[in-house]
């Protein structure tokens, strides 16, 4: 089981240290706010692979269905179970995944919530702020 801390929206991914580099993977920046993790999963079918994403942790697991061993004279294609974990930066979410030519690609996109985006604050003049409050104060005094 390997753990990878993916720093700073994956840009410093080469700093990630792992216990095991199996299976090998690449992390590529594909746009201003998009990234792709590609993992070599030769020998694994789509049904053997599982991708989960929860609380910034992306986990990719591979478990081969037990294949019959009859007829094998040599078995050298790696099919050992694996689990790769990637700790993603905030606001990154998984956009999709596909399996092609023994390569599993997971696409990530950074989405900053509206609440965290910079907002332009309009500056009101004192005149505008004072006028609505004035009549209310006069009415309150009359009522008393």
N, C-alpha and C positions, 0 to 999 in steps of 0.2 A: 504494500500500500504506500503510495507516494503522495506527498503533499506539496503543493506549489503555491507560494504567495505571489500573486500577480500584482506587481506594484504599479501604481500610477497609471491606471487604465491600460495595463499590459505593456506600456512603452518600455519599461525596464525589465522585461520578462527574462532577459539573459541572466539577471541576478538571482532568479529562482533556483533554489537548491533542492534536489530531490534525492530520496533514498534509492529510488530505482528509476532509470530512464526508459523502462519498458512499459508500454510500447513507445517508440520515438514519436515526437510531435513537433509541430511548428506553430508559432504564433505570429500572425501577419497583420499589420495595420492596413485595412483595405480602403479606408476613407477617413475623413476628418473625425467622424464619430462611430466608425465601424471597424470591427476586428474579426479575424477568423482563426480558430484553432483547428489544425488538421492533425489527425492521429492515424498512424499506420495500423490498420486492423486486418491485414491480409489473412485470409482463412476464416474470418468471422462473417457470418451472415447477418442480415438486418435483425433477425429475431434473437441473435446471440448478444446484441448490444443494448445497453440501457443508458439513457442520459437523464439525469435529474438536476434540477436547479432550485436551491432553497437557501435563503439568507446569505446571498453573495457567494455561495459555494456551488460550483459546477462539478458534478461527479459523473465520470464516464466509466461504466463497467462493462466487461466482456466475459461472458460465460458460454463456452461452447456446449451445445447439446451433445450428449455422449454419442460418439460415432462408433460403429462396429469396427473392431480391429482386424477382422478377417481379411486376408488377402494382402496385408501390408508387408512388403519385404523391407522397406525402410520408411521410417516416419520422421521426417525432418522439418516439416512445416510447423512452426510454433503456433500452438493454439491454447497456451496456458491462460487461465483466468487472470484478469487484471482489473485494477481500479486506479484511475487517474483522477486526481482532484485539483481543481484550479480555484483559488480564492480570488474572486473578481472585485474590482473597485466598485464603489457606490454608483448607482444609476446605470450600471451595465445590465442589459437583459439579453436573454437568448432569443434570437430572431428566427432561428431555424437550423435544421441539420440535414445533411444528406450523405449518402454512402455511395462512392463511385470508385471503381478500380482499386478496391482495397484501402481506400482512404476515407476516413470519416471526418467530415468538415462540420464544425459548429460555428454558426455566424452569430456575432454579438453586436449589439448596437447600444450606444450611450444615449440615454434619454434623461435630460435634466427636468425635473418637475417644474411646472410654472411657478410654484411658490418659491423656488430657489433661484429663479432667473432674476437678473437685475431689473428693477422696475423704475421708471422715470417718475419722480414725484413732482407734481405741479406746485409751484410756490404761489400761495395766495397773498394778496396785499392786505394790510391791516384793515383798510376800508371795507373790503368784501367780508372779512371775518366779523367785523364789529356790527354791521347793520342788521343781520337777522336777530342778534341777541338783544338789541336795544328795545324793540317794542315789547318783547316778552317780559323784560324787567319792569317796565312801566305798568303793564297789566297786572303783574303780581302785586305791585305796591297798591294799586287801586283796590284790588280784592281784599287786601288786608285792612 
